[in-house]
Structure formats: structure tokens, C-alpha cells
Amino acid sequence: MYPENTLTAFEKAAKIEGLTGIELDIQLTKDGHLAVCHDEYVDRTTDGTGELRRYTLAELKKLRIPANNNTYEQIPSMTEVLNLLKDKLKNGLKLNIELKNSVFPYEGMESKIIKLVHSYGLQDSVIYSSFSALSLELIKNLDPEAETGILDTKLSDCLYKLRGGCRACALHPFWRGIDLTKDRFEGYTVRAWFTGHLYPEKPTGNKLDLASLEEQGITDVFLNEPERYL
């Protein structure tokens, strides 16, 4: 209904009754700011081109994200997002922050996000996730109490990374990547992710069978259309 990873999308999502949390993605700008964007390149979601890391925050702000009724959104900074959601987060909403460092290893991103989240007193409301086990290990070194989720396609690979020492609290596999029987990962939180970008396409009209996912051991799901299930 709204462009992904924008303030409008987060504002609207936060108003959905019964929603557990919101997921977003962070990267570092050329001048060291935390920017909220899924892709390492700005081509798909904005009118710009090239790698996000080659832009300063001020330059990113000049890019336009097409939205409803011929309006435009901007790539937000992580500070803007926390300012928007802080009250909701202090009242139970969760925020899953994915560190997008599996393509480009953004040096210092872990310390920047930990420092920022702590400055708002929101550390109990945040889950950090990444495909990089080393990144989550660093998060844990910076904040031993941080809640973390290790990302991968297959559940078995998530579990392998977890047992390798990244100290993740949860497994974050692709929903079709549950390749282990429940007894192999019993007791773990399993948050499954999905592919596909809806906006500006029409909603799918299809609904997942959440009961069958739960039977596989999935405990939580990241969905583009959560309001259809609540």
C-alpha cells in the first residue's frame, strides 16, 4: 500500500492493531550516517542510480521515491525512524533492524546502531538481524543483552551459524527453507521471511496457511500485508 522502508509505510504499519513489530534494513552512507533502505543500489526504489554507499545522506535526501497520488517519499535516516516510532516502541511494538552488510561490509555499522538505539533507551524493543554471523557476534560483544536473529535461506544454515558462535537468540530462515524436523530446533524462535515486493503492484489477494507454517516450527512471520491476518 505504501513504498517500502519509508516513514509513511512505518507510520501506517505502526497503527495496525495487533501487529507485533516492524522490519527494516540499514546501511551506511558515504558520510557515515545510518540510512534505511533494502537494496545496496538505489535504482529500484528511487529515481537515482548506483550504490547507496556512494551517496552522502544529504545526497540521498534529494532522491525521490514514487508514492501515491503523484507524491514522493525520501530514504529516511535511522534517527528519523526512531523519532517516529519511539513512543510505540516504548509501549510494546518491536523493531527488527537488519544490518545489510552481506554484500558490502560496512565498517562500524554495528557500533553506530547500538549507540543510537541506546541513546533512545529502546534496547529492549529492538531485534538485530543479519546474514553475517560475524556482524551479530560483534553486536553481542557491544551489547551482550541485545536480541539477535541470524538470517539465511535454509533453517539448517541458520542453525549452523548460530552454533558457530554468533550467539543469536533466534533463527530467521526463508519460509520455504525449513529443512529440519522440529525436534532439531525445538525451543528456538523461528521468524520466517518472504520474498517479493508488492508496491506499487496490486496486493496478491492470496493468504498463507499460517497453521501449516506453525506446524513446521515457524513462530513468527515477516509479511508485506500483515493486516490481512489480524
C-alpha beads as a LAMMPS data file, in Angstrom:
LAMMPS data file: protein, C-alpha beads

230 atoms
229 bonds

1 atom types
1 bond types

-500.0 500.0 xlo xhi
-500.0 500.0 ylo yhi
-500.0 500.0 zlo zhi

Masses

1 110.0

Atoms # bond

1 1 1 0.000 0.000 0.000
2 1 1 2.989 2.304 0.570
3 1 1 6.605 2.332 -0.646
4 1 1 8.839 0.060 1.408
5 1 1 11.240 1.394 4.030
6 1 1 9.648 4.857 4.110
7 1 1 8.349 6.898 7.004
8 1 1 4.803 6.704 5.669
9 1 1 4.943 2.918 5.495
10 1 1 6.268 2.712 9.054
11 1 1 3.696 5.190 10.347
12 1 1 0.814 3.264 8.769
13 1 1 2.160 -0.112 9.912
14 1 1 2.547 1.079 13.499
15 1 1 -1.189 1.828 13.577
16 1 1 -2.194 -1.748 12.693
17 1 1 -3.883 -3.242 15.738
18 1 1 -2.224 -6.425 16.927
19 1 1 0.986 -6.049 14.922
20 1 1 4.000 -7.482 16.759
21 1 1 6.621 -5.390 15.054
22 1 1 8.170 -3.761 12.011
23 1 1 11.200 -4.884 9.994
24 1 1 13.579 -2.544 8.192
25 1 1 17.063 -2.523 6.680
26 1 1 20.032 -0.255 7.401
27 1 1 23.187 0.675 5.511
28 1 1 25.873 3.337 5.869
29 1 1 26.054 6.434 3.717
30 1 1 29.296 7.857 2.333
31 1 1 29.473 10.246 5.282
32 1 1 28.746 7.588 7.909
33 1 1 25.021 8.030 8.563
34 1 1 22.623 5.114 9.061
35 1 1 20.195 5.089 6.136
36 1 1 17.098 2.892 5.897
37 1 1 16.955 1.074 2.565
38 1 1 16.700 -2.562 1.484
39 1 1 18.811 -2.655 -1.685
40 1 1 22.509 -1.861 -1.841
41 1 1 21.674 0.063 -5.014
42 1 1 19.121 2.890 -5.135
43 1 1 17.949 2.106 -8.691
44 1 1 14.855 0.027 -7.907
45 1 1 13.154 2.218 -5.340
46 1 1 14.265 5.758 -6.277
47 1 1 14.918 7.924 -9.320
48 1 1 18.647 7.655 -8.662
49 1 1 21.280 5.133 -9.721
50 1 1 24.263 3.418 -8.175
51 1 1 25.382 2.160 -4.799
52 1 1 23.804 3.734 -1.743
53 1 1 27.191 3.842 -0.004
54 1 1 28.456 6.291 -2.660
55 1 1 25.907 8.914 -1.561
56 1 1 26.044 11.248 1.422
57 1 1 22.860 11.465 3.484
58 1 1 22.142 14.906 2.021
59 1 1 22.505 13.498 -1.489
60 1 1 20.212 10.571 -0.689
61 1 1 17.593 13.027 0.529
62 1 1 17.450 14.533 -2.951
63 1 1 16.374 11.200 -4.460
64 1 1 12.647 10.671 -4.909
65 1 1 10.668 7.519 -4.145
66 1 1 7.416 7.500 -6.174
67 1 1 4.368 7.196 -3.905
68 1 1 0.601 7.524 -4.099
69 1 1 -1.175 10.358 -5.952
70 1 1 1.975 11.611 -7.677
71 1 1 3.690 12.303 -4.365
72 1 1 7.201 11.314 -3.350
73 1 1 8.939 9.846 -0.337
74 1 1 12.598 10.010 0.707
75 1 1 15.069 7.458 2.006
76 1 1 14.859 8.006 5.774
77 1 1 17.685 8.050 8.269
78 1 1 17.533 5.665 11.204
79 1 1 17.241 8.660 13.512
80 1 1 14.082 9.783 11.708
81 1 1 12.578 6.321 12.082
82 1 1 13.296 6.154 15.806
83 1 1 11.831 9.626 16.283
84 1 1 8.686 8.443 14.504
85 1 1 8.296 5.122 16.321
86 1 1 9.829 5.706 19.761
87 1 1 6.519 6.056 21.613
88 1 1 5.107 2.911 20.023
89 1 1 8.329 1.029 20.721
90 1 1 8.248 2.035 24.378
91 1 1 4.718 0.632 24.531
92 1 1 5.381 -2.859 23.211
93 1 1 5.989 -2.610 19.463
94 1 1 9.141 -4.427 18.291
95 1 1 11.595 -3.209 15.670
96 1 1 13.666 -5.718 13.696
97 1 1 16.723 -3.940 12.284
98 1 1 18.501 -5.892 9.567
99 1 1 22.107 -4.890 9.074
100 1 1 22.631 -5.072 5.300
101 1 1 26.295 -5.981 5.365
102 1 1 26.477 -9.272 3.478
103 1 1 27.354 -7.571 0.152
104 1 1 29.350 -4.589 1.435
105 1 1 30.890 -4.941 4.916
106 1 1 30.007 -1.547 6.377
107 1 1 32.721 -0.991 8.969
108 1 1 31.417 0.483 12.204
109 1 1 27.721 -0.008 11.440
110 1 1 27.244 -2.257 14.480
111 1 1 28.623 0.271 16.946
112 1 1 26.665 3.111 15.342
113 1 1 23.291 1.351 15.583
114 1 1 23.897 0.086 19.118
115 1 1 24.859 3.588 20.260
116 1 1 21.842 5.148 18.558
117 1 1 19.312 2.647 19.927
118 1 1 20.728 3.005 23.445
119 1 1 20.579 6.797 23.215
120 1 1 16.790 6.440 22.842
121 1 1 16.543 3.834 25.614
122 1 1 14.976 1.401 23.145
123 1 1 17.353 -1.537 23.508
124 1 1 14.596 -3.796 24.887
125 1 1 12.400 -3.085 21.856
126 1 1 14.916 -3.944 19.125
127 1 1 15.949 -7.174 17.413
128 1 1 19.111 -7.062 15.287
129 1 1 19.370 -9.441 12.344
130 1 1 21.947 -10.114 9.644
131 1 1 23.121 -12.760 7.189
132 1 1 26.575 -12.150 8.652
133 1 1 27.350 -14.210 11.738
134 1 1 30.403 -12.032 12.385
135 1 1 28.206 -8.933 12.448
136 1 1 25.859 -10.434 15.035
137 1 1 28.842 -11.601 17.070
138 1 1 30.050 -8.001 17.118
139 1 1 26.572 -6.803 18.140
140 1 1 26.681 -9.224 21.068
141 1 1 30.165 -8.053 22.046
142 1 1 28.909 -4.460 22.086
143 1 1 25.673 -5.297 23.915
144 1 1 25.549 -8.797 25.475
145 1 1 21.843 -8.320 26.231
146 1 1 20.906 -7.496 22.621
147 1 1 18.306 -9.720 20.983
148 1 1 19.591 -11.038 17.661
149 1 1 18.350 -13.201 14.780
150 1 1 20.614 -14.951 12.274
151 1 1 19.438 -14.836 8.666
152 1 1 19.902 -17.402 5.901
153 1 1 17.839 -19.222 3.302
154 1 1 17.838 -22.662 4.917
155 1 1 16.975 -23.220 8.549
156 1 1 19.876 -25.653 8.823
157 1 1 22.311 -22.926 7.742
158 1 1 20.844 -20.522 10.316
159 1 1 21.358 -23.166 12.997
160 1 1 24.897 -23.863 11.783
161 1 1 25.788 -20.168 12.058
162 1 1 24.192 -19.921 15.486
163 1 1 26.152 -22.878 16.802
164 1 1 29.281 -21.439 15.245
165 1 1 29.419 -18.778 17.915
166 1 1 27.389 -15.763 16.785
167 1 1 25.189 -16.197 19.879
168 1 1 21.965 -15.382 18.044
169 1 1 18.728 -15.618 20.009
170 1 1 16.574 -16.600 17.021
171 1 1 16.663 -18.240 13.595
172 1 1 15.470 -16.219 10.571
173 1 1 15.148 -18.571 7.551
174 1 1 13.265 -18.281 4.269
175 1 1 9.768 -19.671 4.789
176 1 1 10.392 -22.450 2.264
177 1 1 13.752 -23.256 3.800
178 1 1 12.538 -25.296 6.779
179 1 1 14.727 -28.325 6.048
180 1 1 14.879 -29.796 9.557
181 1 1 12.367 -31.636 11.704
182 1 1 11.074 -29.701 14.692
183 1 1 12.997 -31.810 17.189
184 1 1 16.266 -30.450 15.710
185 1 1 15.482 -26.836 16.617
186 1 1 12.910 -27.123 19.373
187 1 1 12.920 -24.183 21.755
188 1 1 14.211 -21.657 19.228
189 1 1 12.265 -18.671 17.973
190 1 1 11.937 -19.075 14.189
191 1 1 10.965 -15.928 12.273
192 1 1 10.402 -16.714 8.587
193 1 1 10.871 -14.178 5.806
194 1 1 9.294 -13.947 2.367
195 1 1 10.419 -12.587 -0.996
196 1 1 8.687 -10.253 -3.395
197 1 1 7.967 -6.548 -3.482
198 1 1 4.315 -5.603 -3.713
199 1 1 4.379 -1.840 -4.079
200 1 1 3.294 -0.387 -6.458
201 1 1 1.765 -3.670 -7.630
202 1 1 -1.700 -4.716 -6.549
203 1 1 -1.978 -6.823 -3.388
204 1 1 -1.795 -10.543 -4.102
205 1 1 -5.214 -11.441 -2.766
206 1 1 -3.777 -14.715 -1.523
207 1 1 -3.408 -15.744 2.090
208 1 1 -0.879 -18.103 3.619
209 1 1 -1.929 -21.033 5.744
210 1 1 -0.289 -19.892 8.951
211 1 1 -1.347 -23.052 10.777
212 1 1 0.744 -25.207 8.444
213 1 1 3.739 -22.900 8.946
214 1 1 3.328 -23.182 12.691
215 1 1 3.277 -26.966 12.393
216 1 1 6.706 -26.771 10.743
217 1 1 8.039 -24.882 13.758
218 1 1 7.791 -21.310 12.466
219 1 1 6.880 -18.979 15.339
220 1 1 6.746 -15.587 13.582
221 1 1 6.439 -14.283 10.010
222 1 1 7.546 -11.137 8.187
223 1 1 4.713 -10.167 5.833
224 1 1 4.006 -7.331 3.393
225 1 1 0.277 -7.461 4.175
226 1 1 0.014 -8.207 7.917
227 1 1 -3.388 -6.540 8.236
228 1 1 -4.912 -9.429 6.238
229 1 1 -4.069 -11.798 9.085
230 1 1 -5.037 -9.718 12.128

Bonds

1 1 1 2
2 1 2 3
3 1 3 4
4 1 4 5
5 1 5 6
6 1 6 7
7 1 7 8
8 1 8 9
9 1 9 10
10 1 10 11
11 1 11 12
12 1 12 13
13 1 13 14
14 1 14 15
15 1 15 16
16 1 16 17
17 1 17 18
18 1 18 19
19 1 19 20
20 1 20 21
21 1 21 22
22 1 22 23
23 1 23 24
24 1 24 25
25 1 25 26
26 1 26 27
27 1 27 28
28 1 28 29
29 1 29 30
30 1 30 31
31 1 31 32
32 1 32 33
33 1 33 34
34 1 34 35
35 1 35 36
36 1 36 37
37 1 37 38
38 1 38 39
39 1 39 40
40 1 40 41
41 1 41 42
42 1 42 43
43 1 43 44
44 1 44 45
45 1 45 46
46 1 46 47
47 1 47 48
48 1 48 49
49 1 49 50
50 1 50 51
51 1 51 52
52 1 52 53
53 1 53 54
54 1 54 55
55 1 55 56
56 1 56 57
57 1 57 58
58 1 58 59
59 1 59 60
60 1 60 61
61 1 61 62
62 1 62 63
63 1 63 64
64 1 64 65
65 1 65 66
66 1 66 67
67 1 67 68
68 1 68 69
69 1 69 70
70 1 70 71
71 1 71 72
72 1 72 73
73 1 73 74
74 1 74 75
75 1 75 76
76 1 76 77
77 1 77 78
78 1 78 79
79 1 79 80
80 1 80 81
81 1 81 82
82 1 82 83
83 1 83 84
84 1 84 85
85 1 85 86
86 1 86 87
87 1 87 88
88 1 88 89
89 1 89 90
90 1 90 91
91 1 91 92
92 1 92 93
93 1 93 94
94 1 94 95
95 1 95 96
96 1 96 97
97 1 97 98
98 1 98 99
99 1 99 100
100 1 100 101
101 1 101 102
102 1 102 103
103 1 103 104
104 1 104 105
105 1 105 106
106 1 106 107
107 1 107 108
108 1 108 109
109 1 109 110
110 1 110 111
111 1 111 112
112 1 112 113
113 1 113 114
114 1 114 115
115 1 115 116
116 1 116 117
117 1 117 118
118 1 118 119
119 1 119 120
120 1 120 121
121 1 121 122
122 1 122 123
123 1 123 124
124 1 124 125
125 1 125 126
126 1 126 127
127 1 127 128
128 1 128 129
129 1 129 130
130 1 130 131
131 1 131 132
132 1 132 133
133 1 133 134
134 1 134 135
135 1 135 136
136 1 136 137
137 1 137 138
138 1 138 139
139 1 139 140
140 1 140 141
141 1 141 142
142 1 142 143
143 1 143 144
144 1 144 145
145 1 145 146
146 1 146 147
147 1 147 148
148 1 148 149
149 1 149 150
150 1 150 151
151 1 151 152
152 1 152 153
153 1 153 154
154 1 154 155
155 1 155 156
156 1 156 157
157 1 157 158
158 1 158 159
159 1 159 160
160 1 160 161
161 1 161 162
162 1 162 163
163 1 163 164
164 1 164 165
165 1 165 166
166 1 166 167
167 1 167 168
168 1 168 169
169 1 169 170
170 1 170 171
171 1 171 172
172 1 172 173
173 1 173 174
174 1 174 175
175 1 175 176
176 1 176 177
177 1 177 178
178 1 178 179
179 1 179 180
180 1 180 181
181 1 181 182
182 1 182 183
183 1 183 184
184 1 184 185
185 1 185 186
186 1 186 187
187 1 187 188
188 1 188 189
189 1 189 190
190 1 190 191
191 1 191 192
192 1 192 193
193 1 193 194
194 1 194 195
195 1 195 196
196 1 196 197
197 1 197 198
198 1 198 199
199 1 199 200
200 1 200 201
201 1 201 202
202 1 202 203
203 1 203 204
204 1 204 205
205 1 205 206
206 1 206 207
207 1 207 208
208 1 208 209
209 1 209 210
210 1 210 211
211 1 211 212
212 1 212 213
213 1 213 214
214 1 214 215
215 1 215 216
216 1 216 217
217 1 217 218
218 1 218 219
219 1 219 220
220 1 220 221
221 1 221 222
222 1 222 223
223 1 223 224
224 1 224 225
225 1 225 226
226 1 226 227
227 1 227 228
228 1 228 229
229 1 229 230
